[in-house]
Amino acid sequence: MAYIEIDSSNYFHNLNQIAKKTGSVDKIFAVLKDNAYGHGLLEIASLAKKFGIKRVVVKNLKEALAIENMFEEILILSEIPKKEIPKNISVTINDINDLKILSPKTNIHLKIDTGMHRNGIEAKYLKKALSLIKEKRLNLLAVMTHFRSADELSSELFWQKKVWDEIKTQAKNFCKSLHLQTPLFHSNNSAALFRLKTFDEDFARCGIATYGYLEMDSIFGNFNLKPVLKLWANKISSRDLKKGERVGYGGVFEAKEDMKISTYDIGYGDGFFRSDGKKELKTADGKKILGRISMDNFVCEGDEEKVLLIDNAKQTAKVFNTISYEITTKLSPFIKRIVI
Ligand SMILES: *Cc1c(COP(=O)(O)O)cnc(C)c1O
């Protein structure tokens, strides 16, 4: 059976690199959304806890409840729960109307749209939102934002950060005048944390860097991060291919000479990318993948018992013209995860 290997020492190494940037483990919100970017929610949550992480971010209530008792705080990014939630679960406010439906005392993080225009309350409604929070007796823990271009080679991050700094000042003043407790603040994702020279906020929300990647131009530096995930596939069958014989759907690959080939138990149904067989593709351990990738199988040269399909998602991403996030996040939750 194919399996995903999770390297705990690499995960701890990455968290250490991040803690050096934030100045403290307690300032890290480890992002575990989407099955921990495909690495396995329970496996990564256990490692995060072992490392001393106290706060994590997930996508929805289902993910939060799966790790309910493991952390001091679990922040839900993309769902407003319709029922009572445990005290250690908090909710991101993405729209001002969210404030009208949550029950009193719910812990919230108020997200402000400072230019990404994806989620969060428009800056002009900041005071209105804070008044509603007071009126509805919600428990405001933090005010947050998200940068749209932290990993882009441009000055956009600095423009957006300026807008954000102004929001922070306003939020502090409005809270004071409304007799609300001063909230905590957080904005940085992995790219912003590693790119900016200084860090002076209460938390950073780090996902991709914890898993060993940054999708940033090398001009920003060589970051000392190590990939956490490896994807291994096991052999299903082997055969001898004669010169001129063809492999797989459409017979796209044709043997130029007699060769030994084997079929392995990963395909696009497992969340690996489909290839049409036209582009040269290799496994991470250097074996040529032959022909199209099918739903549950791919074929490559040789007859090893197992082959390493991914050991660096950023490299795999380059081949498929995407980013490391997509390569790991797509991996099926049904593949077994083994922590070493
Ligand atoms: C996914 C996400 C993050 C983490 O981003 P990385 O680039 O993986 O560090 C942080 N904040 C929000 C709001 C997110 O959606």
The ligand as a Tripos MOL2 file, in Angstrom:
@<TRIPOS>MOLECULE
LIG
   15    15     1     0     0
SMALL
NO_CHARGES

@<TRIPOS>ATOM
      1 C1         -3.7950   29.5560    4.9490 C.3       1 LIG1
      2 C2         -3.7130   30.8000    5.7290 C.ar      1 LIG1
      3 C3         -2.5360   31.1250    6.4300 C.ar      1 LIG1
      4 C4         -1.2460   30.3530    6.3060 C.3       1 LIG1
      5 O1         -0.6000   30.7370    5.1300 O.3       1 LIG1
      6 P1          0.8540   30.1380    4.7490 P.3       1 LIG1
      7 O2          1.2040   30.8710    3.5000 O.co2     1 LIG1
      8 O3          0.6370   28.6760    4.4820 O.co2     1 LIG1
      9 O4          1.7550   30.3760    5.8780 O.co2     1 LIG1
     10 C5         -2.5680   32.2460    7.2490 C.ar      1 LIG1
     11 N1         -3.6800   33.0030    7.3460 N.ar      1 LIG1
     12 C6         -4.8100   32.7380    6.6640 C.ar      1 LIG1
     13 C7         -5.9760   33.6320    6.8190 C.3       1 LIG1
     14 C8         -4.8600   31.6370    5.8130 C.ar      1 LIG1
     15 O5         -5.9720   31.3840    5.1100 O.3       1 LIG1
@<TRIPOS>BOND
     1     1     2 1
     2     2     3 ar
     3     2    14 ar
     4     3     4 1
     5     3    10 ar
     6     4     5 1
     7     5     6 1
     8     6     7 2
     9     6     8 1
    10     6     9 1
    11    10    11 ar
    12    11    12 ar
    13    12    13 1
    14    12    14 ar
    15    14    15 1
@<TRIPOS>SUBSTRUCTURE
     1 LIG1         1 GROUP 0 **** ****
